[in-house]
Amino acid sequence: ADERLSGPITDNDTYGWDMTPELITAAVERAVETAGDADAVVVTGAGCRTTPIIVELERMVGRPVIGADSATFWAVAAAAGLRLRRGSLGRLTDCSVS
């Protein structure tokens, strides 16, 4: 499905489910351009690995970026009682679970 966020560079026949960091970055940039006053950017999808680039994405767009993979790691760590290093998953690690 084309949500019109990543533009014409996301050809599923070429990339399938393997979203490269460059494609994810372009999609996040486009989302911010499209919804400029949004408080955060949420990146969903099993093929979007944001964890390695989450800090840079947040720096680039100046707001929290929550990736499905990063949120999963954060939730699992919280459920297991593990404390993550502040900032290791972007601003998400500034949040606590009640």
SULBEL-V250499 format. One record per backbone hydrogen bond with DSSP energy under -1.0 kcal/mol. CO is the residue of the C=O (numbers start at 1). NH is the residue of the N-H. If there is no record, write none. Layout:
# SULBEL-V250499
CO,NH
CO,NH
This chain:
# SULBEL-V250499
7,10
9,11
11,14
11,15
12,16
15,18
17,19
20,24
21,25
22,26
23,27
24,28
25,29
26,30
27,31
28,32
29,33
30,34
31,35
35,38
41,66
43,68
45,48
47,19
48,50
50,53
50,54
53,57
54,58
55,59
56,60
57,61
58,62
64,41
66,43
67,71
68,72
69,73
70,74
71,75
72,76
73,77
74,78
75,79
76,80
77,82
78,81
85,88
87,90
90,93
91,94
92,95
